[in-house]
Amino acid sequence: MLFNSSQFAVFLPIVLFLYWFVTNKSLRWQNLLLLFSSYYFYSCWDWRFLFLLVFSTVLDYYTGLKIHRSESDGSKKAWLYTSVIINLGFLGLFKYYNFFAESFADFVSAFGFRPSVATINVILPVGISFYTFHGLSYVFDIYHKRIEPRTDFVNYSLFVSFFPLLVAGPIERATHLLPQMEKPRQFNKEQAIGGIQMMIWGFFKKVVVADSLAPVVNNIFHNYETYSGATLAYGAFLFAIQIYGDFSGYTDIALGTAKLFNFELLTNFRFPYFSRDIAEFWRRWHISLSSWFRDYVYIPLGGSKSGKAKAIRNTFIIFLVSGFWHGANWTFVAWGGIHALLFIPLLITGSNRKNMGEVGGSGFFPSIKELFQILITFCLVTIAWIFFRAPDIASASAYIARMFTDLLSPVNSRVLYSFDLAMIALLIAYDYYLLKRHNVKAMPKLALTVIHIFLLLIVLGSFLENKFSSQFIYFQF
């Protein structure tokens, strides 16, 4: 079930009604309602893979109890490794088996061998990367004694499968979300209004911006040999906006939906395209994933406390793994490697934590220097996005080579749409206002209401154009 579907428009009001008017007197029944609603939400995609979600839930629930009750370190590690191996085994089978098999065949073919490699024809279970990481973080936190294991299976199951975050995050932590599921919840009008506003803004970014740009981006990337360098640069720019609108739009809808049930999910985006360097970009883009790799991979490897050489090694590892997490293709590994190469100079010079505050400081407008830094950072990120979008390394390299050999030619008029440009400008302007709203006088509630009604009308207009069937990009990860 997609957020931007008519099915969800029926599903959500029904669950909200039952949640606040039928089960509101019992925390147990509220959680059971959300759990079964989440399973229904997931099964609407493919009910056959519901068993994987349930199996992963049972595995990590039981493993957490066994780790806590084990008296020896050896036993604790054995149960931890059991969870990690099985979880990553399923993830590797469904997501990476064919990639490794085909890559091995290509490698040995270079030496004159022609191996017969068996591949499997299997659908990638939607959200498997996300709910696998939910469960693993729970097990890791119990092993390191950050949390106590839960004995209530319903509450834990809801933590893993809560439908707003089930298929594309944010990647939640048990330390943050489980306590919210264990205490009574009361309807909060202001929180609900804030949730609705977040959902409207998320739908605008997804349906109006990302989905409008998708056919233009697809056309340019699929036919890059026929377009000028400037048109290819424009296509890369549009994809940078598309993927931000698509993924951050999903996140806003997820966080807004959770607010309607009186839950606060982790922030996953903090206006990343206003970053002044790559380090700041990664503190603002897909925050739940980057913090997951930081806490469960980078720090256990030694982080940056074991000297520059190991810090550089560890940085390369988490960027490459993060890229590979996104998909079974060398393009994602290259994308992660590019970001590592951009990040390393900041790490070496000790300036990776230089831009910790907001752009513009206590004022509203950025300085000329900051504008230049933002532009450079965005251009670097956009070039890296070409590898993320391209089907293979060769296509990405050819796209970039053609782009830079003919960059001064005009953009093809067939890909320029005034509506798209106007909506991009609105996205940038309102995002910047949200970033800096604490530095200016609060906008009157009436003005905010008018803005969100205007945004809602644009969204509804896009829905009428049958854009609601477009899938979210991050569902494939």
C-alpha positions in Angstrom: 0.0 0.0 0.0 1.4 3.4 -1.0 0.9 6.6 1.0 0.0 8.3 -2.2 -2.8 5.9 -3.1 -6.6 6.0 -2.8 -6.3 2.8 -0.8 -4.3 4.6 1.9 -6.8 7.5 1.8 -9.4 4.9 3.0 -7.2 2.9 5.3 -5.8 5.8 7.4 -9.2 7.3 8.5 -10.6 3.9 9.5 -7.5 3.1 11.6 -7.6 6.5 13.2 -11.3 6.2 14.1 -10.8 2.8 15.7 -7.7 4.0 17.5 -9.2 7.1 19.1 -12.9 6.2 19.5 -13.0 2.4 19.9 -9.8 1.2 21.5 -8.8 4.5 23.2 -9.5 3.2 26.8 -7.0 0.4 26.5 -3.3 0.7 25.6 -3.2 -3.0 24.9 -6.0 -2.8 22.3 -4.6 0.3 20.7 -1.3 -1.5 20.2 -2.9 -4.6 18.9 -5.0 -2.5 16.5 -1.8 -0.8 15.2 0.0 -4.1 14.9 -2.6 -5.8 12.8 -3.2 -2.7 10.8 0.6 -2.6 10.1 0.5 -6.3 9.0 -2.5 -5.5 6.7 -0.6 -2.5 5.3 2.4 -4.7 4.5 0.4 -7.6 3.1 -1.3 -5.3 0.6 2.1 -5.3 -1.2 2.5 -9.1 -1.1 1.1 -11.2 1.7 3.5 -14.0 1.1 6.4 -12.0 2.5 4.6 -11.2 5.7 6.2 -14.4 7.1 9.7 -12.8 6.7 8.6 -9.8 8.7 7.1 -12.1 11.5 10.1 -14.4 11.4 12.5 -11.6 11.8 10.4 -10.2 14.6 10.3 -13.5 16.5 14.0 -14.1 16.0 15.2 -10.8 17.4 12.6 -10.8 20.2 13.8 -14.3 21.4 17.5 -13.4 20.8 17.2 -10.3 22.9 15.8 -12.4 25.8 18.5 -15.1 25.5 21.3 -12.5 25.4 20.0 -10.8 28.5 19.6 -14.1 30.4 22.9 -15.6 29.3 25.5 -15.7 32.1 28.7 -15.9 30.0 30.1 -13.6 27.4 30.5 -16.5 25.0 26.8 -17.3 25.2 25.9 -13.7 24.7 28.1 -13.5 21.6 26.7 -16.7 20.2 23.2 -15.4 20.4 24.2 -12.1 19.0 26.0 -13.7 16.0 23.0 -16.0 15.5 20.7 -13.0 15.0 23.2 -11.1 12.8 24.0 -14.1 10.6 20.3 -15.1 10.1 19.1 -11.5 9.5 21.9 -10.6 7.1 21.6 -14.1 5.5 18.0 -13.4 4.5 18.9 -9.9 3.4 21.8 -11.2 1.4 19.7 -14.0 -0.2 16.9 -11.7 -1.4 18.8 -8.6 -2.2 22.4 -9.5 -3.0 22.7 -13.2 -4.1 22.2 -12.6 -7.8 24.5 -9.6 -7.7 27.4 -11.6 -6.2 26.7 -14.6 -8.5 26.8 -12.4 -11.6 29.8 -10.4 -10.4 31.7 -13.6 -9.8 30.9 -14.8 -13.2 32.0 -11.5 -14.8 35.2 -11.6 -12.8 36.3 -15.1 -13.8 35.2 -14.5 -17.4 38.0 -11.9 -17.6 40.5 -14.8 -17.2 38.9 -16.9 -20.0 36.6 -19.0 -17.9 32.9 -19.3 -18.7 31.3 -20.5 -15.4 27.7 -21.5 -15.2 26.2 -19.5 -12.3 22.8 -20.2 -11.0 20.6 -17.1 -10.2 17.3 -17.0 -8.4 14.2 -15.3 -9.7 12.8 -13.7 -6.6 11.1 -10.5 -5.7 12.9 -8.2 -3.2 10.6 -8.0 -0.1 9.7 -4.3 0.3 11.2 -2.7 3.4 13.5 -5.7 4.3 16.5 -3.4 4.7 14.6 -1.2 7.1 12.9 -3.7 9.4 16.1 -5.8 9.4 18.0 -2.8 10.8 15.2 -2.1 13.3 15.6 -5.6 14.8 19.4 -5.6 14.7 19.7 -2.3 16.5 17.4 -3.7 19.3 19.7 -6.8 19.6 22.9 -4.7 19.6 21.5 -2.4 22.2 20.6 -5.3 24.5 24.1 -6.8 24.0 25.7 -3.5 24.9 23.3 -3.1 27.9 21.8 0.1 26.6 18.3 -1.2 27.0 16.5 -4.1 28.8 14.8 -6.7 26.6 11.0 -6.4 26.3 8.9 -9.3 27.4 5.7 -7.9 25.8 5.8 -9.4 22.3 3.0 -7.2 21.0 4.8 -4.0 21.9 8.1 -5.2 20.4 6.3 -6.4 17.2 4.7 -3.0 16.8 8.1 -1.4 17.2 9.4 -3.4 14.3 6.4 -3.1 12.0 4.7 0.2 12.8 3.2 1.0 9.4 4.3 4.6 8.9 8.0 3.6 9.0 7.8 -0.1 7.9 8.8 0.1 4.3 11.1 3.1 4.0 12.0 4.3 7.5 13.2 6.2 9.3 15.2 3.5 10.9 14.0 3.7 14.5 15.8 2.8 17.7 14.2 0.8 20.4 15.5 3.3 23.0 13.4 6.0 21.3 10.2 4.4 20.0 9.5 1.5 22.4 9.0 3.7 25.5 6.4 5.6 23.5 4.5 2.4 22.8 4.5 1.3 26.4 2.8 4.3 27.9 -0.8 5.6 27.5 -1.4 8.1 24.7 -3.9 10.9 24.6 -5.1 12.8 21.6 -3.2 16.1 21.2 -4.9 18.6 18.9 -1.7 20.7 18.3 0.3 17.6 17.5 -2.4 16.3 15.1 -2.5 19.7 13.3 1.3 19.6 13.0 1.1 16.1 11.7 -1.5 17.0 9.0 0.7 20.0 8.0 3.7 17.7 7.7 1.7 15.2 5.6 0.5 18.0 3.2 4.1 19.2 2.7 5.3 15.6 2.2 2.6 15.0 -0.4 3.5 18.2 -2.1 7.2 17.2 -2.3 6.3 13.7 -3.5 3.2 14.1 -5.8 3.7 17.6 -7.1 7.5 17.9 -7.3 9.0 14.4 -7.5 6.4 12.7 -9.6 6.2 15.7 -12.1 10.0 15.5 -12.5 10.2 11.7 -12.9 9.2 11.5 -16.6 11.5 14.3 -17.5 14.4 12.7 -15.6 13.7 9.3 -17.1 13.7 10.7 -20.6 17.0 12.5 -20.2 18.8 9.6 -18.5 17.4 7.0 -21.0 18.4 9.1 -24.0 21.5 10.9 -22.7 23.4 10.3 -26.0 21.0 12.6 -27.9 21.1 15.5 -25.5 23.5 18.4 -25.0 25.8 18.7 -22.0 23.7 21.5 -20.5 20.6 19.4 -20.9 22.3 16.5 -19.1 23.4 18.8 -16.3 19.8 20.0 -16.1 18.7 16.4 -15.9 21.1 15.7 -13.0 19.8 18.8 -11.2 16.2 17.6 -11.7 17.1 14.1 -10.3 18.7 15.7 -7.3 15.4 17.5 -6.6 13.3 14.4 -7.5 15.0 12.0 -5.1 14.9 14.6 -2.3 11.2 15.3 -2.9 10.5 11.6 -3.2 12.3 10.4 -0.1 11.9 13.4 2.2 8.3 13.6 1.1 7.8 10.0 2.2 9.5 10.8 5.5 7.3 13.8 6.1 4.2 11.7 5.5 5.5 9.0 7.8 6.3 11.4 10.6 3.0 13.3 10.1 1.0 10.1 10.2 2.8 8.9 13.3 1.9 12.3 15.0 -1.8 11.5 14.4 -1.4 8.5 16.7 0.7 10.5 19.2 4.1 9.1 18.2 7.2 11.1 17.5 9.5 9.4 15.0 13.2 10.2 14.4 13.9 13.1 12.1 15.4 11.8 8.9 16.1 15.0 7.0 17.2 18.5 8.0 17.2 20.5 4.8 20.3 18.8 3.3 20.6 20.9 0.2 21.5 23.9 2.4 24.7 22.2 3.5 28.0 23.9 3.2 30.1 20.8 2.9 29.7 17.1 2.5 30.1 16.4 6.2 27.2 18.7 6.9 25.2 17.1 4.1 25.5 13.7 5.8 24.4 15.1 9.1 21.2 16.2 7.3 20.5 13.5 4.7 18.9 10.1 5.7 20.0 10.8 9.3 18.6 7.6 10.7 20.7 5.5 8.3 24.0 7.5 8.7 23.6 7.5 12.5 22.9 3.7 12.4 26.2 3.0 10.6 28.0 5.4 12.8 26.8 3.7 16.0 26.9 0.1 14.9 29.7 0.0 12.4 32.0 3.1 12.5 32.4 3.3 16.3 32.8 -0.5 16.9 35.6 -0.4 14.2 37.4 2.2 16.3 35.8 5.4 14.9 38.2 8.3 14.8 39.9 7.6 18.1 42.6 5.3 16.8 44.4 7.7 14.6 43.9 9.3 11.2 44.8 6.2 9.2 42.1 4.0 10.8 39.6 6.9 10.8 40.1 7.1 7.0 39.7 3.4 6.7 36.6 3.3 8.8 35.1 6.2 6.9 35.6 4.4 3.6 34.0 1.3 5.0 30.8 3.0 6.2 30.4 5.0 3.0 30.9 1.9 0.8 28.6 -0.2 3.0 26.1 2.6 3.0 26.2 2.7 -0.7 25.9 -1.0 -1.0 22.9 -1.0 1.4 21.0 1.0 -1.2 21.1 -1.7 -3.8 22.9 -4.6 -5.4 24.7 -2.6 -8.1 28.2 -1.3 -8.4 26.7 2.1 -9.1 25.7 2.4 -5.5 29.1 1.4 -4.3 30.6 4.0 -6.6 28.2 6.6 -5.2 29.3 5.7 -1.7 32.9 5.8 -2.7 32.6 9.3 -4.2 31.1 10.6 -1.0 33.9 9.0 0.9 36.5 10.7 -1.3 34.7 14.0 -0.8 34.5 13.5 3.0 38.1 12.3 3.6 39.8 15.8 3.0 37.5 17.3 5.7 38.4 14.5 8.1 42.1 14.9 7.5 42.1 18.6 8.0 39.8 18.3 11.0 37.1 20.5 9.4 34.4 17.8 9.2 32.6 19.4 12.1 33.2 23.0 11.1 29.6 23.7 10.0 27.6 22.6 12.9 25.2 25.5 13.1 22.5 26.7 10.7 23.5 28.5 7.6 23.1 32.2 8.1 23.8 32.0 11.8 21.4 34.0 13.9 20.2 36.0 10.9 17.9 34.9 8.1 20.0 35.2 4.9 23.2 33.3 4.2 26.4 35.2 3.5 27.9 35.3 0.0 30.6 32.8 1.2 27.9 30.4 2.5 26.0 30.7 -0.8 29.1 29.7 -2.7 29.7 26.8 -0.3 26.1 25.6 -0.7 26.4 25.8 -4.5 29.6 23.8 -4.6 28.3 21.2 -2.2 25.1 20.8 -4.1 27.0 20.4 -7.4 29.2 17.7 -6.0 26.3 15.9 -4.5 24.4 16.2 -7.8 27.3 14.7 -9.8 27.4 11.8 -7.4 23.6 11.3 -7.8 24.3 10.4 -11.5 25.9 7.2 -10.4 22.9 6.6 -8.1 20.5 7.0 -11.0 22.4 5.4 -13.8 21.8 1.6 -14.6 25.6 0.9 -14.6 29.0 2.4 -14.2 29.6 2.7 -17.9 26.4 4.7 -18.4 27.1 7.0 -15.5 30.7 7.7 -16.8 29.4 8.3 -20.3 26.7 10.6 -19.0 29.2 12.7 -17.1 31.8 12.7 -19.9 29.1 14.0 -22.4 27.8 16.5 -19.8 31.2 18.2 -19.4 32.2 18.1 -23.1 29.1 20.2 -24.1 28.2 22.1 -21.0 27.9 25.5 -22.5 25.2 24.6 -25.1 21.6 25.6 -24.3 19.2 23.3 -22.5 16.8 21.6 -24.8 13.5 23.4 -24.7 11.6 20.1 -24.8 12.6 19.3 -21.2 11.9 22.8 -19.8 8.5 23.1 -18.1 7.6 26.3 -16.3 5.3 24.5 -13.8 8.1 22.2 -12.7 10.5 25.2 -12.2 7.9 27.1 -10.3 7.2 24.1 -8.0 11.0 23.6 -7.4 11.3 27.3 -6.5 8.4 27.0 -4.1 10.0 23.9 -2.6 13.3 25.7 -2.0 11.7 28.8 -0.7 9.4 27.1 1.9 12.1 24.6 2.9 14.5 27.5 3.6 11.7 29.3 5.6 11.3 26.1 7.7 15.0 25.9 8.3 15.2 29.5 9.5 11.8 30.0 11.0 13.3 30.2 14.5 15.3 33.2 13.4 12.3 35.3 12.3 9.0 36.4 13.8 6.6 33.5 13.9 4.3 33.4 10.9 0.6 33.9 12.0 -1.4 30.7 12.2 -3.9 32.1 9.6 -1.0 32.6 7.1 0.3 29.0 7.8 -3.2 27.7 7.3 -3.6 29.5 4.0 -0.2 28.2 2.8 -1.2 24.6 3.6 -4.6 24.9 2.0 -2.8 26.3 -1.1 -0.4 23.4 -1.0 -3.2 20.9 -0.5 -5.1 22.3 -3.5 -2.0 21.8 -5.7 -1.6 18.2 -4.4 -5.3 17.4 -5.1 -4.8 18.8 -8.6 -1.9 16.4 -9.1 -3.9 13.5 -7.7 -6.6 14.2 -10.3 -3.9 13.8 -13.0 -3.5 10.2 -11.8 0.0 10.7 -10.2 -1.0 8.9 -7.1 0.1 5.5 -8.4 3.8 6.4 -8.6 5.9 4.3 -6.2 8.5 5.8 -3.9 12.1 5.4 -5.0 13.3 4.1 -1.6 10.8 1.2 -1.7 13.4 -0.7 -3.8 16.0 -0.5 -1.0 
